[in-house]
Amino acid sequence: MTDRAAARAAKSALTARLSADPGVVGIGLARREDGYVLKVNLADPDAAPRVPGDVDGVRVVTEVIGVVRPA
């Protein structure tokens, strides 16, 4: 079970790693039954292979949401 503090630390590391990737449109925390995970929102499925499956023992999940544009 991953606690919130560990997930936040892993989020910082993942954000630094993926900040320049144009296929990544958001990184956040998500609560699951077994604790917290990192959730990476993607512009398209081609970016998925560049996202690691875990960071410092915290599981990473992805979701393709498309390109984010201002309203």
Buried (B, 14 or more C-beta within 10 A) or exposed (E): EBEEEBBEEBBEBBBEBBEEBEBBBEBEBEEEEEBBBBBBBBBEEEBEEBBEEEBBEBBBEBEBEEEEEEE
